[in-house]
Amino acid sequence: MVDVTDVSSVTPIIGRLTVVGLGLIGGSFAKGMRQSGLCTEVVGCDLDPVARRQAVPLGVVDRVTADLSEAVAGADMIMLAVPVLGMRAVLEQLAAMPSQTAVITDVGSTKGAVVKAVEEVFGRVPSNFVPGHPIAGSEKSGVEAARADLFKHHKVILTPLEDTSKQALALVQQCWQALQADVEQMSMADHDEVLAATSHLPHLLAFSLVDTLAGRNENLEIFRYAAGGFRDFTRIAASDPVMWRDVFLANRDAVLRSLDAFTQDLSRLRDAVESRDANTLLGVFTRAKSAREHFSTILARRAYMEPMQTKSINFVASPGGKVQGQIRVPGDKSISHRSIMLGSLAEGVTEVEGFLEGEDSLATLQAFRDMGVVIEGPHHGRVTINGVGLQGLQAPPGSLYLGNSGTSMRLLSGLLAGQTFDTVLTGDASLSKRPMGRVAKPLREMGAKIETADEGRPPLRISGTGRLMGMDYSMPMASAQVKSCVLLAGLYASGSTSVTEPAPTRDHTERMLKGFGYPVKVDGATVTIESGHKLQACKIDVPADISSAAFFMVAASICEGADLLLEHVGINPTRIGVINILREMGGNIEMSNEREVGGEPVADIRVRYAPLKGIEIPVDQVPLAIDEFPALFIAAACAEGRTILRGAEELRVKESDRIQVMADGLITLGVKAEPTPDGIVIDGSRIGSGSVESHGDHRIAMSFAVAALRAEGEIHIKDCANVATSFPDFVGLAQGVGMRVRLEENA
């Protein structure tokens, strides 16, 4: 990407660039390209004599003219930056000139109208025409407002057609990237629909609101006391009126569709205010607030993760720390997910305490808000869910985006398979690589219609037939998520549904179903439910997550002098493999204040340093510690002797291939680690220093942060942004007990 402030090493790729229309957008493009050094000459064309008089002294262009034929003569690239409704006149002049070989592009905010005009004028859309639209602007307009950095970190959408030249497309994209814009491609129709909703409609509303208030008698007082929210929302009403008039007329149909939908929703809000319908108002406001926060978080995190961006979050963990004190780690993620799901399907109001406010759990919460459930919070771990009953979910307005949460996608697929409406489940780049065939297969056997991408990966497209049949399913591999998916589908299936697992897995779904008053039969390795019953709202106190506590259990076990108390940790018998394995290795772990909260056993756990020894991990403990193995691999690296893990092939299909990624990292740090198809062999030894890759896997990142307690030097851990998905403020808690780990943002 070219820095527009430094052109000393740039080789021009364009001889002459002609920009037609030297307003804010055209002038900024011309000025930025002139400074980039990618073109030898920038020629401006504008009918406004004031713009022509200012353009050269302001450094926007090298020369300027009002004559279009003179401006485009010898041009290698032509940028059309005139109003959309003025585009046809310019195109007609271009069509009347000798055959144009220059690449032609535009900045119109409605692509359908522009492409239609091109087609009508030229008889077809020339292959050298590349439709484009930069999503950037300013309250100021005109050539005097032109800025070379106007498009920096703003999106530019290109909408190439089937016959668009690849060379022309590449050139236009390279120019925008030189101005440090984030370039994306989409279809012309999708562009006009999306922009009608996200840009055109807000501008229309802002113009209308200001016009309405300005026409009232008390308008001076209204504007005198306007708060920041009013100013922020109505700022866009200061935009160029002529340009926006053209936009609304050119993109009329798409704008009308968005305006009609908004008018209907606004009418419902008016009715709710008039009838004092507090629940409807709260539902709209909480959904809107959470959607804004949810997608702001996603977009902020993408600023670190997407290839077009320039920053990444890494950990730097230093040796010499300690592990002492008393802490409570965040709430259990598995229980947080299920509390939202079952609370939404219950009848009545469910109160949740200790909810994990990580991105994965929030993705589940947002999905149910999108399906019409009124949910208040979370605020300091408190969530209030106004249940709609098993048959009360509504079709979401669009696809359900679940970020990086595999639990959300797998469990939701079971619930949604029994609905009468269609849904699409999508996720981020990491989730989109993870297999979903394990849940799609049994659901299809129950009668569900589910389509996946290649190799059974997301997105999942679920057709709501509302007709599922109960079944007896014997799982080929132990998986709590698959078991839960089938059981949740069983809530909507005719007759009974049973799941038999080859080895015990976490039973949070069964326990919580019982807590909501739904009958569940457990007979050895088989769990059975029947449809036709109801879920009744209840109160849930989410225990601290043992998976999060595991990092600190290992940290205290390997750090000399450590003495740490972990409060209110869930010790569900299907989850305590990490405790059993650490004890088998010689760990000093005591549990006290054992009690049951909302059907889940909890305890305070005290961990003190003890020399660990290598073991052959019992196969029956593998399903009980499947998420904790990255941390346990660090314990094995610090133990005396050899640790052998078998029967853990599921680790290869988590957020990353945790067997291979952990082995690679340990080897980098000087530890002998040999991955096997279903496990790993680790010989305990000293831990050196170095740089390891987490591959975006939060548990890998946190595990190597723990390893630094016994390292000989700093460990640099790359790509740690996803830690927020399961353990908010991990670094803060780690520093609080004495570990030396810090965040590092790299450009």
Buried (B, 14 or more C-beta within 10 A) or exposed (E): EBEBEEBEEBEBBBEBBBBBBBBBBBBBBBBBBBBBBBBEBBBBBBBBEEBBEBBEEBBBBBEBBBEBEEBBBEBBBBBBBBBBBBBBEBBEBBBEEEEBEBBBBBBBBBBBBBBBBBBEBBEEBBBBBBBBBBBBBBEEBBBBBBBBBBBBEBBBBBBBBEEBBEEBBEBBBBBBBBBBBBBBEBEBEEBBBBBBBEBBBBBBBBBEBBEEBEEEEEEEEEBEEEEEEBEEBBEBBBBBEEBBBBBBEBBBEBBEBBBEEBEEEEEEBEEBEEEEBEEBBBBBEBBEEBEEEBEEBBEEBBBBBEEBEEEBBBBBBBBEBBBBBEBBBBBBBBBBBBBBBBBBBBBBBBBBBBBBBBBBBBBBBBBBBBBBBBBBBBEEBEBBBBBBEBEBBEBBEEBBBBBBBBBBBBBBBBBBBBBEBBBBBBBBEBBBBBBBEBBBBBBEEBBBBBEBEEEBBBBBBBBBBEBBEBBEBEBEBBBBBBBBBBBBBBBBBBEBBBBBBEBBBBBBBBBBBBBBBBEBEEEEBBBBBBBEBEBBBBEBBBBBBBBBBBBBBBBBBBBEEBBBBBBBBBBBEBBBBBBBBBBBBBBBBEBEEEEEBBBBBBBBBBBBBBBBBBBEBBEEBBBBBBBBBBBBBBBBBBBEEBBBBBBBBBBBBBBBBBBBBBBBBBBBBBBBBEBBEBBBBBBBBEBEBBBBBBBBBBBBBBBBBBBBBBBEEBBBBBBBBBBBBBBBBBBEBBBEBBBBBBBEEEE
